[in-house]
Amino acid sequence: MNPVLFLGYDGCLHPNAVSHSGHEPLLYGKSRLFEHASDLVELLAPYPEVDIVLSTEWVWHYGVAMALSYLPEPLRKRVVGTTAEFKGDPVLVSKFDQILYYVTRRRVDFWLALHHDDGAWPAPFRTQLVWPDPHLGIGKQTIQDDLKDKLLLLNARSRRWRSQAFIEPLCCQPICCVRSN
């Protein structure tokens, strides 16, 4: 399986000030929905093998098709699934648990999460989390730099493992704990 980026929308691709109470999302303030989506397109461009799994409440509120429709085409084409297959209540179950469930069930060896919610992320797995300021999303340069660095590492480990089988898959191991043979 290709390396995976678990993608949250709110607090990542736009500020977290989104209301999901109606039939369409409403973003409060001067920002625009998905204002940083083009930044993510650019950051992922060097890594065509990185797939996206949606890890966003948008899937629960609007369904997969509508949640996908908001993404620009280059991101939409990368989406291979959602964490919505986790049958727990999305409000009661942490994003980390939803992601780990997906990783385990789908046997994802190499992954990274872009999410504004760092709650319940065990310390060893925080190296696999890009955690933007929920008011700024990935519009902040330091967050883009962090994401760029982690994508580079994710890609390098995935390629190395595929071509030479030097390292064990990450499946449920944090990036910092990968061992060489």
Secondary structure, 3 states (H helix, E strand, C coil): CCCEEEECCECCCECCCEECCCCCCEECCCCCCCCCHHHHHHHHCCCCCCEEEECCHHHHHHCHHHHHHCCCHHHHCCEEEEHHHCCCCCCCCCHHHHHHHHHHHHCCCCEEEECCCCCCCCHHHHHHEECCCCCCHHHCHHHHHHHHHHHHHHHHHHHHHHHHCCECCCCCCCHHHCCEC
